Amino acid sequence: MIAAEHHTDFRHVPVPSGIKELDALCGGGLDRGTTTLILGPVGTGKSTLALQYAIQMADQGKRCMLFTFDETRSVLLSEPKRWGSSCKKPSKAGRDYDTAS
């Protein structure tokens, strides 16, 4: 797969996380249409941070893709409950959210 061969029109606008202070640090949010690599030691919240953006996008009815390493799907999906989010479980198709938990 060569990125230059796949073109999709999109607006170059910041994607907010839903956390005012974090968005301020990132100039309003991460840039739509770009890739963001989050690095850090184990347990520093990398997956939680990425999941926050994914939840924010899903809540707006938009698609997003999240890649994690050494993190199982069940652990990742249980994370929002630990920090008080009302995140719904993704469907098996991975395209939208189910209301089942």
N, CA, C and O atoms as CSV, one atom per row, in Angstrom:
chain,resi,resn,atom,element,x,y,z
A,1,MET,N,N,0.848,-1.171,0.000
A,1,MET,CA,C,0.000,0.000,0.000
A,1,MET,C,C,0.897,1.238,0.000
A,1,MET,O,O,1.782,1.379,0.844
A,2,ILE,N,N,0.660,2.108,-0.936
A,2,ILE,CA,C,1.441,3.329,-1.053
A,2,ILE,C,C,0.511,4.511,-0.812
A,2,ILE,O,O,-0.455,4.709,-1.548
A,3,ALA,N,N,0.803,5.286,0.211
A,3,ALA,CA,C,-0.074,6.376,0.611
A,3,ALA,C,C,-0.352,7.355,-0.525
A,3,ALA,O,O,-1.470,7.855,-0.644
A,4,ALA,N,N,0.629,7.630,-1.346
A,4,ALA,CA,C,0.464,8.607,-2.426
A,4,ALA,C,C,-0.553,8.162,-3.469
A,4,ALA,O,O,-1.051,8.985,-4.238
A,5,GLU,N,N,-0.869,6.861,-3.504
A,5,GLU,CA,C,-1.842,6.354,-4.477
A,5,GLU,C,C,-3.286,6.443,-3.990
A,5,GLU,O,O,-4.213,6.182,-4.758
A,6,HIS,N,N,-3.485,6.802,-2.747
A,6,HIS,CA,C,-4.821,6.832,-2.154
A,6,HIS,C,C,-5.140,8.264,-1.705
A,6,HIS,O,O,-4.563,8.776,-0.746
A,7,HIS,N,N,-6.050,8.877,-2.406
A,7,HIS,CA,C,-6.383,10.268,-2.105
A,7,HIS,C,C,-7.823,10.370,-1.636
A,7,HIS,O,O,-8.729,9.829,-2.270
A,8,THR,N,N,-8.028,11.049,-0.550
A,8,THR,CA,C,-9.359,11.314,-0.020
A,8,THR,C,C,-9.406,12.778,0.366
A,8,THR,O,O,-8.508,13.278,1.044
A,9,ASP,N,N,-10.434,13.454,-0.058
A,9,ASP,CA,C,-10.588,14.853,0.333
A,9,ASP,C,C,-11.043,14.931,1.790
A,9,ASP,O,O,-11.924,14.181,2.211
A,10,PHE,N,N,-10.450,15.822,2.542
A,10,PHE,CA,C,-10.862,16.066,3.915
A,10,PHE,C,C,-10.467,17.483,4.291
A,10,PHE,O,O,-9.595,18.094,3.672
A,11,ARG,N,N,-11.125,17.985,5.312
A,11,ARG,CA,C,-10.805,19.328,5.801
A,11,ARG,C,C,-9.630,19.245,6.758
A,11,ARG,O,O,-9.608,18.406,7.659
A,12,HIS,N,N,-8.661,20.115,6.558
A,12,HIS,CA,C,-7.502,20.174,7.451
A,12,HIS,C,C,-7.860,21.025,8.662
A,12,HIS,O,O,-7.587,22.225,8.693
A,13,VAL,N,N,-8.468,20.400,9.645
A,13,VAL,CA,C,-8.868,21.099,10.867
A,13,VAL,C,C,-8.413,20.276,12.061
A,13,VAL,O,O,-8.201,19.069,11.940
A,14,PRO,N,N,-8.262,20.917,13.213
A,14,PRO,CA,C,-7.893,20.167,14.415
A,14,PRO,C,C,-9.034,19.248,14.862
A,14,PRO,O,O,-10.209,19.597,14.743
A,15,VAL,N,N,-8.676,18.085,15.372
A,15,VAL,CA,C,-9.633,17.154,15.956
A,15,VAL,C,C,-9.478,17.273,17.466
A,15,VAL,O,O,-8.441,16.888,18.005
A,16,PRO,N,N,-10.473,17.789,18.153
A,16,PRO,CA,C,-10.352,17.958,19.608
A,16,PRO,C,C,-10.490,16.636,20.355
A,16,PRO,O,O,-11.122,15.697,19.871
A,17,SER,N,N,-9.893,16.580,21.533
A,17,SER,CA,C,-9.959,15.392,22.381
A,17,SER,C,C,-11.186,15.427,23.283
A,17,SER,O,O,-11.622,14.397,23.798
A,18,GLY,N,N,-11.734,16.617,23.467
A,18,GLY,CA,C,-12.825,16.767,24.422
A,18,GLY,C,C,-12.324,17.187,25.800
A,18,GLY,O,O,-13.116,17.408,26.716
A,19,ILE,N,N,-11.009,17.296,25.938
A,19,ILE,CA,C,-10.400,17.753,27.189
A,19,ILE,C,C,-9.787,19.117,26.908
A,19,ILE,O,O,-8.799,19.231,26.182
A,20,LYS,N,N,-10.379,20.136,27.486
A,20,LYS,CA,C,-10.021,21.521,27.183
A,20,LYS,C,C,-8.516,21.793,27.316
A,20,LYS,O,O,-7.915,22.409,26.435
A,21,GLU,N,N,-7.921,21.341,28.397
A,21,GLU,CA,C,-6.505,21.611,28.641
A,21,GLU,C,C,-5.610,20.885,27.633
A,21,GLU,O,O,-4.615,21.442,27.168
A,22,LEU,N,N,-5.960,19.659,27.304
A,22,LEU,CA,C,-5.183,18.904,26.322
A,22,LEU,C,C,-5.288,19.544,24.948
A,22,LEU,O,O,-4.291,19.658,24.236
A,23,ASP,N,N,-6.485,19.961,24.575
A,23,ASP,CA,C,-6.671,20.618,23.285
A,23,ASP,C,C,-5.880,21.913,23.204
A,23,ASP,O,O,-5.350,22.251,22.146
A,24,ALA,N,N,-5.796,22.640,24.313
A,24,ALA,CA,C,-5.011,23.876,24.338
A,24,ALA,C,C,-3.525,23.568,24.104
A,24,ALA,O,O,-2.842,24.301,23.389
A,25,LEU,N,N,-3.033,22.489,24.705
A,25,LEU,CA,C,-1.635,22.092,24.512
A,25,LEU,C,C,-1.345,21.703,23.069
A,25,LEU,O,O,-0.231,21.891,22.579
A,26,CYS,N,N,-2.348,21.163,22.393
A,26,CYS,CA,C,-2.173,20.668,21.012
A,26,CYS,C,C,-2.662,21.661,19.971
A,26,CYS,O,O,-2.900,21.278,18.826
A,27,GLY,N,N,-2.817,22.912,20.336
A,27,GLY,CA,C,-3.241,23.919,19.370
A,27,GLY,C,C,-4.660,23.712,18.862
A,27,GLY,O,O,-4.959,24.016,17.707
A,28,GLY,N,N,-5.529,23.199,19.715
A,28,GLY,CA,C,-6.920,22.968,19.346
A,28,GLY,C,C,-7.236,21.505,19.118
A,28,GLY,O,O,-8.404,21.126,19.033
A,29,GLY,N,N,-6.214,20.684,19.020
A,29,GLY,CA,C,-6.394,19.245,18.807
A,29,GLY,C,C,-5.368,18.712,17.833
A,29,GLY,O,O,-4.523,19.455,17.332
A,30,LEU,N,N,-5.446,17.425,17.569
A,30,LEU,CA,C,-4.554,16.804,16.585
A,30,LEU,C,C,-5.059,17.133,15.193
A,30,LEU,O,O,-6.258,17.343,15.008
A,31,ASP,N,N,-4.180,17.183,14.220
A,31,ASP,CA,C,-4.563,17.555,12.859
A,31,ASP,C,C,-5.242,16.405,12.130
A,31,ASP,O,O,-4.680,15.315,12.026
A,32,ARG,N,N,-6.451,16.643,11.625
A,32,ARG,CA,C,-7.191,15.642,10.855
A,32,ARG,C,C,-6.374,15.233,9.634
A,32,ARG,O,O,-5.739,16.067,8.990
A,33,GLY,N,N,-6.400,13.938,9.326
A,33,GLY,CA,C,-5.707,13.442,8.150
A,33,GLY,C,C,-4.235,13.168,8.366
A,33,GLY,O,O,-3.519,12.843,7.419
A,34,THR,N,N,-3.776,13.294,9.589
A,34,THR,CA,C,-2.369,13.019,9.875
A,34,THR,C,C,-2.267,11.798,10.780
A,34,THR,O,O,-3.274,11.306,11.291
A,35,THR,N,N,-1.071,11.324,10.968
A,35,THR,CA,C,-0.803,10.208,11.862
A,35,THR,C,C,-0.080,10.749,13.082
A,35,THR,O,O,0.837,11.562,12.965
A,36,THR,N,N,-0.500,10.290,14.254
A,36,THR,CA,C,0.137,10.719,15.487
A,36,THR,C,C,0.664,9.499,16.214
A,36,THR,O,O,-0.089,8.562,16.481
A,37,LEU,N,N,1.940,9.498,16.537
A,37,LEU,CA,C,2.566,8.416,17.285
A,37,LEU,C,C,2.725,8.890,18.724
A,37,LEU,O,O,3.318,9.938,18.982
A,38,ILE,N,N,2.195,8.117,19.646
A,38,ILE,CA,C,2.274,8.464,21.068
A,38,ILE,C,C,3.271,7.507,21.714
A,38,ILE,O,O,3.062,6.294,21.719
A,39,LEU,N,N,4.345,8.054,22.256
A,39,LEU,CA,C,5.416,7.253,22.851
A,39,LEU,C,C,5.530,7.505,24.342
A,39,LEU,O,O,5.199,8.589,24.821
A,40,GLY,N,N,5.993,6.515,25.067
A,40,GLY,CA,C,6.237,6.674,26.491
A,40,GLY,C,C,6.375,5.329,27.160
A,40,GLY,O,O,6.085,4.297,26.555
A,41,PRO,N,N,6.817,5.330,28.411
A,41,PRO,CA,C,6.973,4.079,29.149
A,41,PRO,C,C,5.617,3.421,29.442
A,41,PRO,O,O,4.564,4.047,29.319
A,42,VAL,N,N,5.675,2.159,29.829
A,42,VAL,CA,C,4.479,1.403,30.193
A,42,VAL,C,C,3.720,2.128,31.302
A,42,VAL,O,O,4.319,2.609,32.264
A,43,GLY,N,N,2.403,2.202,31.160
A,43,GLY,CA,C,1.557,2.747,32.218
A,43,GLY,C,C,1.433,4.251,32.259
A,43,GLY,O,O,0.876,4.790,33.216
A,44,THR,N,N,1.931,4.945,31.258
A,44,THR,CA,C,1.868,6.415,31.283
A,44,THR,C,C,0.599,6.968,30.648
A,44,THR,O,O,0.373,8.178,30.683
A,45,GLY,N,N,-0.238,6.099,30.065
A,45,GLY,CA,C,-1.518,6.568,29.529
A,45,GLY,C,C,-1.570,6.738,28.026
A,45,GLY,O,O,-2.441,7.443,27.517
A,46,LYS,N,N,-0.660,6.111,27.307
A,46,LYS,CA,C,-0.641,6.250,25.848
A,46,LYS,C,C,-1.933,5.736,25.223
A,46,LYS,O,O,-2.553,6.427,24.414
A,47,SER,N,N,-2.337,4.529,25.595
A,47,SER,CA,C,-3.563,3.944,25.044
A,47,SER,C,C,-4.791,4.733,25.495
A,47,SER,O,O,-5.731,4.918,24.723
A,48,THR,N,N,-4.782,5.190,26.729
A,48,THR,CA,C,-5.896,5.987,27.245
A,48,THR,C,C,-6.035,7.292,26.474
A,48,THR,O,O,-7.146,7.717,26.158
A,49,LEU,N,N,-4.913,7.923,26.175
A,49,LEU,CA,C,-4.927,9.168,25.404
A,49,LEU,C,C,-5.480,8.931,24.006
A,49,LEU,O,O,-6.342,9.676,23.539
A,50,ALA,N,N,-4.982,7.893,23.337
A,50,ALA,CA,C,-5.470,7.580,21.992
A,50,ALA,C,C,-6.951,7.229,22.016
A,50,ALA,O,O,-7.701,7.632,21.127
A,51,LEU,N,N,-7.369,6.488,23.020
A,51,LEU,CA,C,-8.765,6.099,23.148
A,51,LEU,C,C,-9.665,7.307,23.366
A,51,LEU,O,O,-10.800,7.326,22.890
A,52,GLN,N,N,-9.180,8.300,24.071
A,52,GLN,CA,C,-9.960,9.528,24.289
A,52,GLN,C,C,-10.303,10.188,22.960
A,52,GLN,O,O,-11.437,10.624,22.756
A,53,TYR,N,N,-9.338,10.264,22.062
A,53,TYR,CA,C,-9.596,10.833,20.733
A,53,TYR,C,C,-10.565,9.958,19.941
A,53,TYR,O,O,-11.460,10.474,19.272
A,54,ALA,N,N,-10.391,8.636,20.015
A,54,ALA,CA,C,-11.281,7.722,19.294
A,54,ALA,C,C,-12.717,7.846,19.793
A,54,ALA,O,O,-13.649,7.866,18.988
A,55,ILE,N,N,-12.904,7.927,21.082
A,55,ILE,CA,C,-14.244,8.079,21.658
A,55,ILE,C,C,-14.864,9.390,21.212
A,55,ILE,O,O,-16.043,9.437,20.862
A,56,GLN,N,N,-14.081,10.444,21.223
A,56,GLN,CA,C,-14.573,11.764,20.809
A,56,GLN,C,C,-15.045,11.727,19.354
A,56,GLN,O,O,-16.092,12.286,19.028
A,57,MET,N,N,-14.284,11.075,18.486
A,57,MET,CA,C,-14.674,10.961,17.076
A,57,MET,C,C,-15.941,10.119,16.922
A,57,MET,O,O,-16.855,10.494,16.188
A,58,ALA,N,N,-15.991,8.986,17.615
A,58,ALA,CA,C,-17.156,8.096,17.528
A,58,ALA,C,C,-18.411,8.795,18.047
A,58,ALA,O,O,-19.495,8.620,17.490
A,59,ASP,N,N,-18.270,9.574,19.098
A,59,ASP,CA,C,-19.414,10.315,19.645
A,59,ASP,C,C,-19.966,11.318,18.634
A,59,ASP,O,O,-21.135,11.696,18.708
A,60,GLN,N,N,-19.136,11.744,17.701
A,60,GLN,CA,C,-19.569,12.671,16.652
A,60,GLN,C,C,-20.002,11.934,15.391
A,60,GLN,O,O,-20.271,12.556,14.363
A,61,GLY,N,N,-20.069,10.600,15.473
A,61,GLY,CA,C,-20.485,9.798,14.327
A,61,GLY,C,C,-19.429,9.666,13.250
A,61,GLY,O,O,-19.743,9.353,12.102
A,62,LYS,N,N,-18.169,9.904,13.614
A,62,LYS,CA,C,-17.081,9.835,12.638
A,62,LYS,C,C,-16.275,8.575,12.850
A,62,LYS,O,O,-16.263,7.999,13.938
A,63,ARG,N,N,-15.604,8.157,11.796
A,63,ARG,CA,C,-14.763,6.969,11.865
A,63,ARG,C,C,-13.353,7.324,12.318
A,63,ARG,O,O,-12.848,8.416,12.061
A,64,CYS,N,N,-12.751,6.386,12.986
A,64,CYS,CA,C,-11.351,6.547,13.378
A,64,CYS,C,C,-10.734,5.161,13.461
A,64,CYS,O,O,-11.445,4.157,13.506
A,65,MET,N,N,-9.434,5.112,13.480
A,65,MET,CA,C,-8.733,3.845,13.561
A,65,MET,C,C,-7.684,3.971,14.654
A,65,MET,O,O,-6.963,4.965,14.739
A,66,LEU,N,N,-7.618,2.956,15.473
A,66,LEU,CA,C,-6.700,2.970,16.605
A,66,LEU,C,C,-5.833,1.719,16.523
A,66,LEU,O,O,-6.351,0.604,16.470
A,67,PHE,N,N,-4.522,1.902,16.513
A,67,PHE,CA,C,-3.587,0.784,16.491
A,67,PHE,C,C,-2.871,0.746,17.827
A,67,PHE,O,O,-2.305,1.752,18.256
A,68,THR,N,N,-2.889,-0.390,18.483
A,68,THR,CA,C,-2.163,-0.539,19.740
A,68,THR,C,C,-1.254,-1.756,19.654
A,68,THR,O,O,-1.476,-2.655,18.843
A,69,PHE,N,N,-0.256,-1.776,20.477
A,69,PHE,CA,C,0.674,-2.892,20.541
A,69,PHE,C,C,0.707,-3.377,21.986
A,69,PHE,O,O,0.753,-2.571,22.915
A,70,ASP,N,N,0.684,-4.682,22.172
A,70,ASP,CA,C,0.698,-5.274,23.515
A,70,ASP,C,C,-0.501,-4.839,24.358
A,70,ASP,O,O,-0.405,-4.772,25.584
A,71,GLU,N,N,-1.601,-4.552,23.724
A,71,GLU,CA,C,-2.829,-4.164,24.426
A,71,GLU,C,C,-3.957,-4.977,23.807
A,71,GLU,O,O,-4.239,-4.841,22.617
A,72,THR,N,N,-4.603,-5.820,24.605
A,72,THR,CA,C,-5.690,-6.625,24.052
A,72,THR,C,C,-6.943,-5.771,23.893
A,72,THR,O,O,-7.109,-4.745,24.553
A,73,ARG,N,N,-7.815,-6.222,23.001
A,73,ARG,CA,C,-9.072,-5.505,22.748
A,73,ARG,C,C,-9.899,-5.386,24.022
A,73,ARG,O,O,-10.454,-4.323,24.301
A,74,SER,N,N,-9.988,-6.467,24.799
A,74,SER,CA,C,-10.811,-6.435,26.012
A,74,SER,C,C,-10.263,-5.443,27.040
A,74,SER,O,O,-11.032,-4.742,27.699
A,75,VAL,N,N,-8.954,-5.384,27.175
A,75,VAL,CA,C,-8.355,-4.416,28.109
A,75,VAL,C,C,-8.606,-2.993,27.619
A,75,VAL,O,O,-8.962,-2.111,28.402
A,76,LEU,N,N,-8.421,-2.780,26.336
A,76,LEU,CA,C,-8.627,-1.450,25.780
A,76,LEU,C,C,-10.080,-0.995,25.955
A,76,LEU,O,O,-10.329,0.159,26.303
A,77,LEU,N,N,-11.028,-1.885,25.717
A,77,LEU,CA,C,-12.445,-1.514,25.822
A,77,LEU,C,C,-12.922,-1.377,27.259
A,77,LEU,O,O,-13.958,-0.760,27.506
A,78,SER,N,N,-12.182,-1.944,28.217
A,78,SER,CA,C,-12.569,-1.787,29.624
A,78,SER,C,C,-12.026,-0.483,30.209
A,78,SER,O,O,-12.493,-0.019,31.249
A,79,GLU,N,N,-11.046,0.096,29.540
A,79,GLU,CA,C,-10.387,1.317,30.025
A,79,GLU,C,C,-11.348,2.485,30.266
A,79,GLU,O,O,-11.270,3.106,31.326
A,80,PRO,N,N,-12.250,2.815,29.333
A,80,PRO,CA,C,-13.117,3.984,29.553
A,80,PRO,C,C,-13.942,3.903,30.836
A,80,PRO,O,O,-14.188,4.929,31.469
A,81,LYS,N,N,-14.367,2.721,31.226
A,81,LYS,CA,C,-15.151,2.573,32.458
A,81,LYS,C,C,-14.331,2.989,33.671
A,81,LYS,O,O,-14.865,3.546,34.631
A,82,ARG,N,N,-13.026,2.713,33.622
A,82,ARG,CA,C,-12.153,3.058,34.753
A,82,ARG,C,C,-12.042,4.559,34.961
A,82,ARG,O,O,-11.839,5.009,36.088
A,83,TRP,N,N,-12.172,5.344,33.892
A,83,TRP,CA,C,-12.069,6.797,34.049
A,83,TRP,C,C,-13.378,7.508,33.808
A,83,TRP,O,O,-13.403,8.700,33.503
A,84,GLY,N,N,-14.495,6.754,33.951
A,84,GLY,CA,C,-15.810,7.382,33.983
A,84,GLY,C,C,-16.435,7.741,32.656
A,84,GLY,O,O,-17.350,8.563,32.626
A,85,SER,N,N,-15.984,7.162,31.552
A,85,SER,CA,C,-16.569,7.467,30.252
A,85,SER,C,C,-17.775,6.577,30.017
A,85,SER,O,O,-17.856,5.463,30.535
A,86,SER,N,N,-18.707,7.083,29.232
A,86,SER,CA,C,-19.885,6.295,28.882
A,86,SER,C,C,-19.700,5.660,27.516
A,86,SER,O,O,-20.666,5.483,26.774
A,87,CYS,N,N,-18.472,5.318,27.182
A,87,CYS,CA,C,-18.157,4.718,25.884
A,87,CYS,C,C,-18.961,3.452,25.674
A,87,CYS,O,O,-19.082,2.619,26.573
A,88,LYS,N,N,-19.507,3.315,24.479
A,88,LYS,CA,C,-20.219,2.105,24.110
A,88,LYS,C,C,-19.248,1.162,23.419
A,88,LYS,O,O,-18.216,1.587,22.899
A,89,LYS,N,N,-19.581,-0.109,23.418
A,89,LYS,CA,C,-18.716,-1.129,22.838
A,89,LYS,C,C,-18.775,-1.103,21.312
A,89,LYS,O,O,-19.868,-1.069,20.746
A,90,PRO,N,N,-17.617,-1.118,20.626
A,90,PRO,CA,C,-17.635,-1.145,19.160
A,90,PRO,C,C,-18.300,-2.418,18.636
A,90,PRO,O,O,-18.221,-3.471,19.269
A,91,SER,N,N,-18.935,-2.319,17.512
A,91,SER,CA,C,-19.549,-3.493,16.905
A,91,SER,C,C,-18.481,-4.421,16.366
A,91,SER,O,O,-17.328,-4.018,16.212
A,92,LYS,N,N,-18.849,-5.655,16.079
A,92,LYS,CA,C,-17.888,-6.611,15.536
A,92,LYS,C,C,-17.387,-6.174,14.170
A,92,LYS,O,O,-16.267,-6.500,13.778
A,93,ALA,N,N,-18.222,-5.434,13.446
A,93,ALA,CA,C,-17.796,-4.936,12.139
A,93,ALA,C,C,-16.749,-3.844,12.300
A,93,ALA,O,O,-16.024,-3.535,11.354
A,94,GLY,N,N,-16.665,-3.252,13.501
A,94,GLY,CA,C,-15.690,-2.213,13.758
A,94,GLY,C,C,-16.021,-0.890,13.114
A,94,GLY,O,O,-15.171,-0.002,13.055
A,95,ARG,N,N,-17.249,-0.739,12.627
A,95,ARG,CA,C,-17.600,0.486,11.925
A,95,ARG,C,C,-18.467,1.428,12.735
A,95,ARG,O,O,-18.456,2.636,12.501
A,96,ASP,N,N,-19.203,0.901,13.665
A,96,ASP,CA,C,-20.048,1.756,14.491
A,96,ASP,C,C,-20.109,1.159,15.893
A,96,ASP,O,O,-19.439,0.169,16.186
A,97,TYR,N,N,-20.896,1.753,16.729
A,97,TYR,CA,C,-20.941,1.333,18.118
A,97,TYR,C,C,-22.241,0.644,18.452
A,97,TYR,O,O,-23.316,1.086,18.048
A,98,ASP,N,N,-22.135,-0.443,19.195
A,98,ASP,CA,C,-23.302,-1.127,19.731
A,98,ASP,C,C,-23.678,-0.484,21.058
A,98,ASP,O,O,-22.860,0.203,21.669
A,99,THR,N,N,-24.884,-0.696,21.497
A,99,THR,CA,C,-25.279,-0.215,22.819
A,99,THR,C,C,-25.047,-1.286,23.869
A,99,THR,O,O,-25.220,-1.021,25.059
A,100,ALA,N,N,-24.659,-2.497,23.460
A,100,ALA,CA,C,-24.375,-3.573,24.398
A,100,ALA,C,C,-23.063,-3.289,25.121
A,100,ALA,O,O,-22.175,-2.634,24.577
A,101,SER,N,N,-22.950,-3.780,26.331
A,101,SER,CA,C,-21.688,-3.568,27.064
A,101,SER,C,C,-21.001,-4.849,27.383
A,101,SER,O,O,-19.932,-4.842,27.993
